[in-house]
Amino acid sequence: MSDSPSPPPNGLTYAQAGVDIDAGERLVDAIKPLAKSTARKGSEPSLGGFGALFDLKAAGFTDPLIVATTDGVGTKLKIAIDTGRNDGVGIDLVAMCVNDLLAQGAEPLLFLDYYATGKLDVEAARRVVAGIAEGCRQAGCALVGGETAEMPGLYEGSDYDLAGFSLGAVERGHTLPRHDLQNTGDVIIGLASSGPHSNGYSLIRKVIETRGLTWADDAPFANDRTLAQALMEPTRIYVKPVLPLMKQGWIKGAAHITGGGLIENPPRCIAPGLEAVFDWQAWPRPPVFDWLAEAGGISDHEMRRTFNCGIGFILIVGPEHVEDVLEGLLEAGETAFVCGQLQASA
């Protein structure tokens, strides 16, 4: 008589372990037309393969350098999950990546996303990807693929996390910043943000909590909007207004104002020996930031190193090109203003 254990009973499935392959396939079917809507020269978005190809020559490049970025949306996702407002975070995800590409002088070409969840909610995921596709259209890049990971036990229920990956290109010799061209007296032009964008939301959530508010409450700083509606405004994508100005050779440096705010991000695009000096009265700080500062008792320095304070992107421009750049931004529908200059480091 054998002492070997009896074989386990048959019948266990991946679905019984918490992973629904059928739901994943339904999601892929739902998002294929969304990806196709982002097609551009050099790409042919068609989900389902093992990888995506891109033709740089077809996109018009002759001697390009590749630029890669990755980012997420931070705890702004928690508000989306808690309120069911999943539509805009896909735009946020794209914006956080492609605006970083733009700061290097690069044109965004393609985008991939990673969506991880405990239990796949097909409709919620479809709405997130619809936002990603919209962000890609705004940036002129193709959504060429991604990964949907259903991981029961790692995430609670249908909670989810996002990561984005973008690839861009810039012709050799045209990357930013141009430290060699920067001088004292160069002008800083700010482009208005749409709100906090995708940074500082852990502090925002703490302010909401300490004030005893809920996301359904009226926003004290925005008429006829709830806190959720006002604070979930998607991040602005600056690619189409700014890239033509970069191709004109008018821009010496650029910075995406994300985590670290207006304290830590500008030095990333400024030459050694120079520093940014902001005129903090040069633009009206949007009401959301005034309210956060007052409601949370947050100091000016803490505000400036946590939030964008109304400026989502900055450009370093020689004095001779300031009017050209401002005119170009205005024609493109941007709100832009001179907000500082470069001076020798102290």
Beta strands, then each sheet from edge to edge (+ up, - down):
strand 1: 64-71
strand 2: 107-117
strand 3: 142-150
strand 4: 160-171
strand 5: 187-192
strand 6: 251-256
strand 7: 274-278
strand 8: 311-317
strand 9: 336-344
sheet 1: 1+ 4- 2+ 3+
sheet 2: 6+ 8- 5+ 9- 7+
end
